[in-house]
Amino acid sequence: MAQHTLEVIVENSPGVLARVAGLFARRAYNIERLSVGPTSNPETSKMEIVVNLEGHALEQVIAQLDKLINVIAIKEILHNAPQTVIHDTQPDYQN
């Protein structure tokens, strides 16, 4: 399985990390690496989540993350491309 990196912009509020981690735990998916830090906007934080998921499982996690009310944006960072590509996974509508 290949590693996939998801960059998730979330509201900077208590409990958001627990909700995101709980989403993975409920589906019995392992988070390989997780880092959270501030953004230039004090109201948001950036999470980088590395997972070993493929196909439908990866799509399902992205769709479920998008349903969380505290999630603002999700991007998949593709490292295997000739240059690092950021694939915006957000649908055309707002949450």
C-alpha positions, 0 to 999 in steps of 0.5 A: 500500500502506498502512503497518502498525505492529506492536508486538512484545514480545520477550525482552531477549536477544542475537540477537533483533533479528537473528532478527526482521530475518532473518525479513523478509529471507528473505521479501524484505519491507522494514522501513520503520521499526524502533525498539527500546527497553526496557520496564518489565520488564528481561527484555523489550524493545519493537520497533515495526516499520513495514511496507508489506504488505497482506493475506496477506503481512501475515498471514504475517509476523505468523504467522511472528513469532509462531513465533519463540521470543523473541517474547512478544506482537504487536499491530497498531496501527491509526492510520487508525481514529477513535482509535488502536486496538491490535489484538491479533494473538496467538492464544488460546494461549500460545507 
